[in-house]
Amino acid sequence: MSLPLPLPLPSSLPPQPASAKLQAIRWNRPRLSILNQLLLPHASEYVDIETSAQGHHAIVSMQTRGAPAIAIVAALSLAAEVSQKRFSTAAEARDFITDRLEYLATSRPTAVNLFDAISKLKQVVDDVAGDAEASGDQVALGYVDAAEAMLAKDVQDNLDIGSHGAEYIARMARETMGIGGKIKLLTHCNTGALATAGHGTALGIIRSMYYPREGSVLEHVYFGETRPYNQGARLTSYELRSEGIPATLVCDSAVSFLLKRDPSIVAVVVGADRVAANGDTANKIGTYQLAIAARHHGRLFVVAAPSTSIDLEMPSGEAIVIEERGVEEITMASGFVRDQVERGVLQRETLCVAPVGTDAWNPSFDVTPAELISAIVTERGVFVKAPGKSEFELGEKRRER
């Protein structure tokens, strides 16, 4: 089932790519390296990924994270592996690649982008291997070419998301809130260049609103710490500081009070790991409560995601599988001691926060119901709900008006 095209919005805000220092994925056939996000923001260290097993580990351990980046790293880790192998027959290459793709699918059950990429890559391999004249090396080359194309497409998709979302928020602020000057935004988790192949989704909208700096409508960005893994405090702060975008970190538990105190925050902008056909959205834990707070205070709540994050086979969010992680992420705190950071010697330390043996519940994601979402921005344009409807019609030809 294909996703319909909403009407793209004319954009007067040219997209601005993230700086090269924020390149989280480096691919130069056949070499793949990723920025180890477990060390950020205190060190920028790249890890070589030579096999699908190493790619799987990078995803599970959260050396790399973010739904779009996970799909790209999974695809390219196998591309690096098959580039170093020789296959005697097309069938051998097809079977090997298919087996490793199925293994990579187990690394992150919530990220629909990963499954979409795997499905497309399997089809490419089957098509090439189906040619009676195809060799094993030709099947492998077809796979690597397809994985590289996904990397390039993700960057362009993010630039388009940023452009569409920036125009939509600026226009809605003028037309529905009467705010024609500078505005502020609130975001959650990390949805920028570190979570994608470049630019970002929700953070890509923020970038596109801030650039060009002369005449920018964006005054300030607030972002939550995003407990328990602190992707906001560690990663979003790193990105915003790197690009000089004015920003302030707030506790997750302070965002409702922040929205009450500052009426110039016109929108909450978040990413998505999976969007159901009705618009229900799975995203980093804490997103749901932000949507409730935004609705209560009359602010826009905007989801930004590539169309590959939309699962039209899933009618609602009730069926989305939510990953649960270890209790130690809540009962303990992990990080670097300040004097080590200042000396440039990083050795991770773990502190006990709760009494040893304390039980904890640690879902990685929650599901925000469509009724709380103002718009879903993809590379194809902006989806909104029909008048009087509480859900989106992502499987129908709904267009932003």
C-alpha positions in Angstrom: 0.0 0.0 0.0 1.5 3.3 -1.0 1.4 6.6 0.9 -0.6 9.4 -0.9 1.1 12.7 -1.6 -0.3 15.6 0.4 0.0 19.1 -1.2 3.5 20.4 -0.6 3.7 23.8 0.9 5.5 26.6 -1.0 8.7 27.3 0.9 10.4 30.6 1.3 12.8 29.2 3.9 15.7 27.5 2.1 16.9 24.3 3.9 20.3 24.4 5.6 22.2 21.2 6.0 23.8 20.3 9.3 27.5 21.1 9.6 30.0 18.4 8.6 31.1 18.0 12.2 27.7 16.5 12.9 28.1 13.7 10.4 27.0 10.7 12.4 27.4 8.2 9.5 30.5 8.1 7.2 30.4 5.8 4.2 33.2 5.5 1.7 32.7 2.2 -0.1 33.5 -0.3 1.4 34.2 1.5 4.7 31.5 2.4 7.2 32.2 4.3 10.4 29.7 5.8 12.9 30.0 8.5 15.5 29.9 6.7 18.9 27.0 8.6 20.6 27.7 7.0 23.9 30.7 9.3 24.3 28.9 12.5 23.3 28.9 15.4 24.0 32.4 15.1 25.6 34.2 13.3 22.8 33.7 12.7 19.0 35.0 9.2 18.3 34.2 7.2 15.2 33.8 3.4 15.3 34.5 1.3 12.3 31.7 -1.1 11.4 32.8 -4.0 9.2 30.1 -6.6 9.6 26.3 -6.9 10.1 27.1 -8.3 13.6 28.9 -5.0 14.5 26.0 -3.0 13.0 23.6 -5.0 15.2 25.6 -4.3 18.3 25.9 -0.6 17.5 22.1 -0.4 17.3 21.4 -2.4 20.4 24.0 -0.7 22.5 22.8 2.7 21.2 26.2 3.7 19.8 23.8 4.8 17.0 20.2 5.7 17.5 17.2 7.4 15.8 14.9 5.5 13.5 16.3 6.8 10.2 19.9 6.3 11.2 19.2 2.8 12.5 17.9 1.8 9.1 20.9 3.3 7.3 23.5 1.8 9.6 21.9 -1.6 9.4 21.9 -1.5 5.6 25.4 -0.1 5.3 26.9 -2.5 7.9 25.8 -5.4 5.7 27.0 -3.5 2.6 30.5 -3.3 4.2 30.4 -7.0 4.9 29.3 -8.2 1.5 31.8 -5.8 -0.2 34.6 -7.9 1.4 33.1 -11.3 0.4 33.0 -13.3 -2.8 30.0 -15.4 -3.7 30.2 -18.4 -6.1 26.6 -18.2 -7.2 23.7 -15.7 -7.2 21.7 -18.0 -4.9 24.5 -18.1 -2.3 24.7 -14.3 -2.3 20.9 -13.9 -2.0 20.7 -16.4 0.9 23.5 -14.8 2.8 22.2 -11.3 2.4 18.6 -12.3 3.3 19.8 -14.2 6.4 21.8 -11.2 7.7 19.0 -8.8 7.0 16.6 -10.9 9.1 19.2 -10.9 11.9 19.5 -7.1 11.7 15.7 -6.8 12.0 16.0 -8.1 15.6 18.1 -5.1 16.7 15.2 -2.6 17.2 11.6 -3.9 17.1 9.8 -0.4 17.2 11.6 1.3 14.3 9.5 0.7 11.2 12.1 2.4 9.1 14.4 -0.5 9.7 11.8 -3.0 8.5 10.9 -0.9 5.5 14.5 -0.7 4.5 15.0 -4.5 4.9 11.9 -5.2 2.9 13.1 -3.0 0.0 16.6 -4.4 0.1 15.4 -8.0 0.1 13.4 -7.1 -3.0 16.4 -5.7 -4.8 18.4 -8.8 -4.0 15.6 -11.1 -5.2 15.3 -9.1 -8.4 19.0 -9.2 -9.2 19.3 -12.9 -8.3 16.3 -13.7 -10.4 18.3 -13.0 -13.5 19.5 -16.3 -14.8 22.8 -14.7 -16.0 23.5 -12.9 -12.6 26.6 -13.8 -10.7 27.0 -13.8 -6.9 29.1 -10.7 -7.1 26.5 -8.9 -9.2 23.9 -9.6 -6.5 26.2 -8.3 -3.8 26.9 -5.2 -5.9 23.2 -4.6 -6.5 22.7 -4.7 -2.7 25.5 -2.2 -2.0 24.2 0.2 -4.6 20.7 0.1 -3.1 22.0 0.7 0.4 24.1 3.7 -0.8 21.0 5.1 -2.5 19.1 4.9 0.8 21.8 7.0 2.5 21.5 9.8 -0.2 17.7 9.7 -0.1 17.5 10.1 3.7 19.5 13.3 3.5 17.2 14.8 0.9 14.1 13.6 2.7 15.2 15.4 5.8 15.9 18.6 4.0 12.4 18.5 2.5 10.8 17.7 6.0 12.6 20.7 7.4 11.4 23.0 4.6 7.7 21.8 4.8 7.6 21.9 8.6 9.2 25.3 9.0 6.8 26.9 6.5 3.8 25.2 8.2 4.7 26.3 11.8 5.5 29.9 10.8 2.2 30.2 8.9 0.1 28.7 11.6 1.7 31.0 14.2 0.7 34.0 12.1 -2.8 32.8 11.1 -4.1 31.0 14.1 -2.0 32.5 17.0 -1.5 36.0 15.8 2.2 35.8 16.2 4.0 37.5 13.3 7.4 38.0 14.9 9.9 35.7 16.5 8.7 32.4 17.9 10.1 29.7 20.2 9.8 25.9 19.9 10.1 23.0 22.3 11.5 19.6 21.2 12.1 16.2 22.8 14.9 13.6 22.5 17.3 14.0 19.6 16.0 14.1 16.1 18.8 15.8 14.3 21.8 14.9 12.2 22.9 12.5 14.9 19.6 10.5 14.5 19.5 10.5 10.7 21.9 10.5 7.7 21.9 14.3 8.0 20.0 17.5 8.9 17.3 15.7 10.9 13.5 15.5 11.2 12.1 17.5 14.1 15.5 19.2 14.6 15.7 19.6 10.9 12.6 21.8 11.0 14.3 23.8 13.7 17.4 24.2 11.5 15.3 25.2 8.6 13.5 27.8 10.7 16.8 29.2 12.0 18.5 29.5 8.6 19.2 31.9 7.0 20.0 33.6 10.3 19.2 37.0 8.8 15.5 37.2 8.9 15.1 34.0 10.9 11.7 33.7 12.6 13.1 31.3 15.3 14.2 33.1 18.5 14.8 30.2 20.8 14.6 26.4 21.3 13.8 24.6 24.6 14.6 20.9 24.8 14.0 18.3 27.5 16.7 16.1 29.0 14.9 13.0 27.8 15.3 10.6 30.7 16.5 8.0 31.3 19.1 8.0 28.5 19.4 11.8 28.3 19.4 12.0 24.5 18.2 15.6 24.8 20.8 16.7 27.4 23.7 14.9 25.7 22.9 15.0 22.0 20.4 17.7 21.2 22.5 20.1 23.3 25.6 19.0 21.3 23.9 19.7 18.0 22.4 23.1 18.9 25.6 24.3 20.5 27.6 23.2 17.5 25.5 25.3 15.2 25.0 28.3 17.5 21.2 28.0 17.7 19.9 29.7 20.9 18.6 26.9 23.2 17.9 26.0 26.8 17.8 22.6 28.5 14.9 21.9 30.8 13.9 19.0 33.1 11.4 16.6 31.5 9.2 17.3 34.5 9.3 21.1 33.9 7.9 21.3 30.4 4.2 21.8 31.4 5.1 24.7 33.6 7.3 26.1 30.8 4.4 26.1 28.4 2.3 27.9 30.9 5.0 30.5 31.6 6.1 31.3 28.0 3.2 31.9 25.5 5.8 32.6 22.7 6.4 28.8 22.5 4.1 28.1 19.6 4.8 24.5 19.0 6.2 21.2 20.3 8.0 19.4 17.5 9.0 15.8 17.9 10.1 12.9 15.7 8.6 9.4 15.4 9.8 5.8 15.4 6.5 4.5 13.9 3.3 6.2 12.8 0.1 4.1 12.4 -2.3 4.6 9.5 -4.6 6.7 11.8 -1.8 8.9 12.9 -1.1 7.4 16.3 2.6 7.9 16.9 5.2 5.9 18.8 8.2 8.0 19.8 10.6 8.3 22.7 9.1 7.9 26.1 7.8 11.3 27.4 6.3 12.3 24.0 2.8 11.5 25.1 2.8 13.7 28.1 4.2 16.6 26.0 1.2 16.2 23.7 -1.2 16.4 26.6 0.6 19.5 27.9 0.5 21.1 24.4 -3.2 20.4 24.0 -4.0 21.9 27.4 -2.0 25.1 26.7 -3.3 25.5 23.1 0.0 24.9 21.3 0.7 23.0 18.1 2.0 19.5 18.4 3.9 18.5 15.3 5.3 15.1 14.4 8.2 15.1 11.8 9.1 11.8 10.2 10.0 10.4 6.8 7.1 8.6 5.0 9.0 5.3 5.7 8.1 5.7 9.4 4.4 5.5 8.5 3.0 1.9 8.7 -0.2 1.8 6.7 -0.6 -1.9 7.5 -1.0 -0.9 11.2 -4.5 0.6 11.7 -3.8 2.2 15.1 -1.1 2.5 17.8 -2.7 -0.2 19.9 -0.7 -2.8 17.9 2.7 -1.1 18.1 5.3 -3.2 20.0 7.0 -1.1 22.7 10.6 -2.0 23.5 11.3 -2.3 27.2 14.9 -1.8 28.4 16.8 -2.8 31.5 15.9 -1.4 35.0 19.5 -0.3 35.5 19.0 2.6 33.1 16.6 4.1 35.7 18.0 2.8 39.0 21.5 3.9 38.1 23.1 6.9 36.4 26.0 6.6 34.0 28.4 9.3 32.9 31.8 10.9 33.1 33.3 12.7 36.1 33.8 16.4 35.5 37.6 16.5 36.2 38.1 13.6 33.7 36.1 15.5 31.1 38.3 18.6 31.7 41.5 16.5 31.4 40.2 14.7 28.3 40.4 11.3 29.9 37.0 9.7 29.6 36.1 6.7 31.8 32.5 6.0 32.3 31.3 5.8 35.9 28.1 4.3 37.2 26.3 5.7 40.2 23.5 4.0 42.2 20.5 6.3 42.4 17.8 4.0 43.8 18.4 1.3 46.5 19.9 -1.9 45.1 17.1 -4.3 44.1 14.6 -1.6 43.4 12.1 -2.7 40.7 11.6 -0.3 37.7 9.6 -0.1 34.5 11.5 1.2 31.6 9.6 1.5 28.3 11.7 3.1 25.6 8.7 4.6 23.8 5.1 5.7 24.3 2.2 6.1 21.8 0.6 9.5 21.3 -3.0 9.3 20.1 -3.7 11.0 16.8 -6.3 13.3 18.4 -3.5 15.2 20.2 -1.4 15.7 17.1 -1.8 18.9 15.0 0.1 17.8 11.9 2.4 15.1 10.6 5.2 16.4 8.4 6.9 14.1 5.9 9.2 14.7 2.9 6.0 14.7 0.8 4.3 17.6 2.6 2.1 18.2 5.6 -0.7 15.9 6.7 -3.6 17.4 8.8 -6.9 15.9 9.9 -10.1 16.5 8.1 -12.4 19.1 9.9 -14.2 17.5 12.8 -12.0 14.3 12.7 -9.9 13.1 15.5 -7.7 10.8 13.4 -5.6 11.2 10.3 -6.4 9.5 7.0 -2.9 8.6 6.0 -4.1 5.9 3.7 -6.3 8.3 1.8 -5.7 11.4 -0.3 -5.8 13.9 2.5 -4.1 17.1 1.6 -3.0 20.1 3.8 -5.2 23.1 3.0 
